Amino acid sequence: MVWIDLILFFVLFALFVYIFVSVNITNLHKVYLAFHFTMMIWPFCQFAIKTTDNPTYQLFYVKAAFVDSALLSTGWVFFTILLTGQTRFLQRKILLLLSAPAIFSAACIIFSPCSWFVQPVNEGYIQRTYGPLFWIFIAVIIIQVVTSLYVISTALVRDLVPRVRKQVMLVLKGILAVSVFILLDIALNVVLDPYLPVIPGMTSLGILLSAVFFVVSINRDKVFDLATIAHQDVMDTIGHGIVVLDEYDNVVEINRFLGPHMHLHRGEQFNIRIIFPESSPAIEAFILEYHERPLERIEIEILHTVIRRYLKIQATPIMVSGLRVGRIVTFQDITELQRLIHETHQQNRVLQERNHSLIAVQKELYETNRQLQQMAITDS
C-alpha cells in the first residue's frame, strides 16, 4: 500500500515526458508542463512521508503536498482558461483575484500557528488529524473548482465549433474526476477516519485521471500546435503591427512592434473603431465591412493624424476546415512608400511642365521658321 502513491507519481512523470517529447515547445507548452509537474508533487510527497520516521521531515512533506495542492487548484483554473479559449479572463486584476485565495491558504499551511492546520498522531504525521485551517484550505479548493466550472460553462453556452466543444468537455471530465476523488479522500480518510482504515492514493488517482484527460485533449485536438516557435519569432521581429483575434474579437496575441503604439492586452475585447483617430466616409465603410463581411479580406489606407504616419490596415479571417476561428489585423507603415510616391508625382509634374514649355518653344520656332521662309521668297 505504501508504493501506490509512488507508482502513480511515476505514471504522471511518464505522461510528463510523453508531452515533452511529442510536441513542439511553445509558451503554452511551458504553462502545461509547469502545471503537470505540479500535479506530480502530491503523490511524491505522499510517498516520501512514509519513508522517514522523523516527524520534522514528515511535517515538511505534508506541508509541501498541501501547498502544492493550493497552487495546483489555481493552476487548474488558469489552464482551463487557456484550453477553453476564455482569454478575456487573462487580465491582471482577474489573475490577481484568482491567485489570492491560493496564496492565502498556502501561507496558512506553511506557518500554521498553534498547529491549526495539522496535528500528529502517535508523534508522527503518517497518521494525522486536521485543524480549522485545513477546512479553510478545502474551502479554497472548492472555490477554485467552482471557478473552473464557471469558466467551462461560459465556454459551453457560446456557439463553439465541434473541435473546441469536445476539448471543453474533456476539460470538464478532468475537473469532475479530480473533484470526486478529492471529496472521497476527505470523506473516507478525514471525516470517517475514526471508523475506517486509511485508503491511500485517492487524491493521487484523481490527479492522474485529470492529467490523462488533459493529455488526450492536447494530442487529439492539437491544442498547442496553433502557435509554433517560428510563428512567434516572425510575429515579434516583423516590421508590421499584428493583432490576432479569436472568433469573438478577443485579443489572443499582439506583437512587439504594435505594443508601444496600441494599449491592448491579451484577453481584452478588440474594438476596430479605436484604431481610427477620426471619422470619414472611407473609414465608416471599412468598419461596416469589418462587421458585416467577416469572411472576406478587407483593407484601407489612412493618414493617422495622431502619429502623423500613413498606415495600411488589413483584416484577414483565420479559417480552419472552412470555419472562421479568428481574425488577423495587420498595420503596415507605408509613410516612406507614400513619400516616394509623392516625390515621383512631383517629378512627373515638373517633367510635364518642362515638356509643355518645350512644346511651346517648338511652336515658336516653327512659327519663326515659317516667317523666315516667307520673307525669303518675297520682294524687299
Secondary structure, 3 states (H helix, E strand, C coil): CCCHHHHHHHHHHHHHHHHHHHCCCCHHHHHHHHHHHHHHHHHHHHHHHCCCCCHHHHHHHHHHHHHHHHHHHHHHHHHHHHHHCCHHHCCHHHHHHHHHHHHHHHHHHHHCHHHCCEEEECCEEEEEEECHHHHHHHHHHHHHHHHHHHHHHHHHCCCCCHHHHHHHHHHHHHHHHHHHHHHHHHHHHHHCCCCCCCCCCHHHHHHHHHHHHHHHHHHHHCHHHHCCHHHHHHHHHCCCEEEEEECCCEEEEECCCCCCCCCCCCCCECCHHHHCCCCCHHHHHHHHHHHHCCCCCEEEEEEECCCCEEEEEEEEEEEECCEEEEEEEEEEECHHHHHHHHHHHHHHHHHHHHHHHHHHHHHHHHHHHHHHHHHHCCCC
